[in-house]
Amino acid sequence: MKLSIIITVIISAVILQIIGLSLFIFGFFPVKPALSGVSGPESFYYDDGGGSDSVANHTRASMPPHLLKSLYQELSGIHPSFERLILMVIDGLPAEFVLGKDGRPPREDFREAMPYTQALLSNGMATGYHAKAAPPTVTMPRLKAMVSGAIGGFLDVAFNFNTQAMLDDNLLGQFFRIGWKMVMLGDETWLKLFPGLFTRHDGVSSFYVKDTVQVDQNVSRHLEIELNRDDWNLLILHYLGLDHVGHIGGRNSILMAPKLKEMDEVVKMIHLSTIQTRDNDQGKTLLVVVSDHGMTENGNHGGSSYEETDSLALFVGLKNDLSDYAASSCNSIYQVDIAPTLALLFGVPIPKNNVGVLISEAFDLLTDDKQLRVLELNSWQLLRLIQAQLPGLSCRNLPSHDGFTDGLASTTVECSGSMEKMLCCLYMNAINLHSSWKSKSLSRSKSRDDYSCTVAAYHQFLKTASEWLSRRVTDKPVGLLAFGIVAMAISSLTLLGLMICMSTEDQPGENQRLCNSSTGLHKWSVNEIFLLGVMLILVMSMASSSMVEEEQYIWHFVLSTSYVLFLRKAVQPLAPGSAKSFFKLMKGQTERLDFRISSIILLLISGRILRSWHQGGVNWTYLPDISKWLERVNHVRSIQLASGLLVISLSIFALFLFGSRRKITQLVGFCFLICGFLVLWHLYHNNAFVSASCDAAIQAQIIYAILGIATIGTFVALPWFIPLWSPGTCSKPNVKSTLVTFDGQCIFSLVEFRESSYLIGLAYIICWCLLQLLLQQPINSMPILLLLVQILSSMLYFSCSGLQHIEVEVALLYYMGMAGHFALGNSNTLATIDVAGAFIGLSSHSMFLSGILMFIITYASPMLFLLSMLMYISVKCTSYLANHQNVDSGHFAKMILGFPCLVPVGLNSILLTSYTIVLLLMRNHLFVWSVFSPKYLYVCATTVCIYVGVFVVAATEIYTCWVLALRRKKQISIR
């Protein structure tokens, strides 16, 4: 097969895959559709015909704010319980820090850090709730949920980094329309969501997580002034420091208790101020303390675990007449329930797309008829949303409720059948009982039981409707999804067929391996069969949510088994059971065999340590591992410095094995030695709690610059300065380079290519390892060293393995990269993404730069092993030089450049297509948004990583070949 055909097929397949993936993503993860417009006067009465919206909207638009406020109060029949609202958001605060867990009080140090808040709960002056947040647990979608009551689309996790104005109906818009003046201090996400609504504001960036002090001081410095002013109705305070403390040091950070104490002082200041303003007849003020999400033990968030979804909702100012601490702190609600509760407390319509249910305890001081009225208003709003989801649905036409129209019946009907019928039945039961209660109230024959039954009926409908609306999957364009999957399937099959075709192609001198002499069929080796078996295991495991959560076990098993198979291949030259052969091996008489076995042993040892370094996954993270032990005995810093020194030493040693006397090698080594010592100096003088300083950022920027100059300079300049070999220079057989013995006739056009690939590849690897030492958590320094050991050991093994089974060796490097990804503490939940490291070297927030750094940290291992393909190509050049005197350039490109680029793309393409099909089949699964969708985002990001890595490898080799060919041509022309 011609090289041009191979290149055309690969590029076409990749383009087709990108098109198919884009179509599927936009089809499966659409932006959640919302009802247009905003709620108005029509929210306070039920109109089954739906024809009053336009009239109501026109009326609302033409009314001044104070008249609209009066109209809302008149239509609702409920006087607002409060005049002013203070919404205090403590970013990342788990509810269990304040309320405890499973009936137990909070940890003693947390309880002691918030004495005033705990006193409010104990005295019945505050009521706390565990407010369950929906995934993804990141700030922007959670704020939208609290102010609109709507659950956003899953891709809001991406939009979180580029917040746009919120156009859906929400509480702030409703408050603005009735003339409220609003002030915001804190996270600038509010300013991006609601531009132009705030009378005064002072925003700070929420993404610069190294800052744990200034972000909160910037809010508190305005607080006393604002509390003494009477020109606002809504004051929003968004404190980011606690979330940043979690990102840096986790839940058990030494900064956590002081930060909780600081927040408690803020609560105390606000509460005392609200008491004073109430005594001065400035109106009642409600303080609501909420958190957008919780955090894991490591301080991260984004997933769906209990620790991440356990957010706080604390109402200070609602009299609950409870002195029992447990009764005031053990309630559970959903985060979306906050929106309808606040809307009804302050006399504005419930936002149109709300799926939440009002918090009943917030209305305990209202009379019975007013409490039933707020339940009725919430029910009407949810029914309108259901009718929008199910066009044509009319509960008035339900046959079994014909007798309800008189409003006097007091019996309920057993509800069953389809969900649509059940929802209508439950709604009509509540309406019937409410109408009956009203009629009995007029005749003074009502009883407490009638009231309780009506409340229970309303709650049954509200709960069922809310759950149905929350779980309902948005309609997906089936045609678009099908076309996307077909495109990806065609791309995968094309790449797989190309891999098989290239692996079975006849190679010079290897006919006996490739084809059966009698049948002409390809003879599959054990390693090739194992390669296909691994793909089958991975594809089958994707359909299990548990296997997706604990995927790291599959990769570690696959890698360990691969090592054993390669060890089997290495010892095959020995006679089975022969003590004599084993004795010869131990005496070092078989040098190449000794290298191969030693390298496999190094791979097995390093792989076992990496497997035990982090107890990854989702369900078993609490189990002991090496990293937890090192953190407990406080040896992390010394391990970090020792690992950094060993990485530098090993890298320079591998570099100078190429030839220490060459000036180009000395120059490259000197540049990276300087970079290495700068990284060590930075690690020694900065730790996680002080690295937010300006000096630390400048130091990191200098390191970035020097690493970039050294690496790009090596890539650009080295092919121009590498010595060109001539037949006279390589007439001696004693020519050695890197880790492999050079024992073949000199082919001068490949010698400099091999040496250039080795030096540039090693420069990429050194740069990447030093960059990871700078960015990764300190505990991950040793895994970076072990990954480097694995690369060098595998190159040592491959240098002695000849040209057989190149596709299997490349696949092994791909497996090592994926296993290393999980060994660094990553998983298939968004909570393990290291946000803190993405701001090292940044003096201010930059979404673009922090996003790149976050990607570099997350995909450290896969990219490292992709960059090692350059060294692998250099190793395989040696095999060519040892076996062929004349090599066809097309055949060389196919075997040396084809497999290192084609195999990673092909394997990833199979996994991507398979998981796309699995995700579509699991679209109605209980864990589709919490398990399968986050995994799919990781698969898509891995695809980007593969594309980038393969592009770098291919571009480097093409540039190197072009420069060497140009220099050779000039040399010949001069002669």
ZIMOPE-V157889 format. One record per helix or strand of 3 or more residues. SS is the DSSP state (helix for helix, strand for strand). FROM is the first residue (numbers start at 1). LEN is the number of residues. Records with the same first field share a line. If there is no record, write none. Layout:
SS: FROM-LEN + FROM-LEN
This chain:
helix: 3-26 + 41-4 + 53-10 + 65-12 + 96-4 + 108-6 + 115-8 + 139-10 + 156-4 + 171-7 + 189-5 + 214-14 + 241-9 + 256-24 + 306-4 + 325-5 + 337-9 + 360-4 + 368-22 + 395-3 + 399-8 + 419-24 + 448-24 + 478-27 + 511-4 + 526-16 + 545-5 + 552-20 + 579-8 + 591-23 + 626-7 + 636-21 + 663-23 + 694-28 + 748-28 + 778-21 + 806-18 + 830-3 + 836-4 + 847-12 + 860-8 + 869-15 + 889-33 + 928-47
strand: 84-7 + 126-7 + 182-6 + 200-5 + 234-6 + 285-6 + 310-7 + 331-4
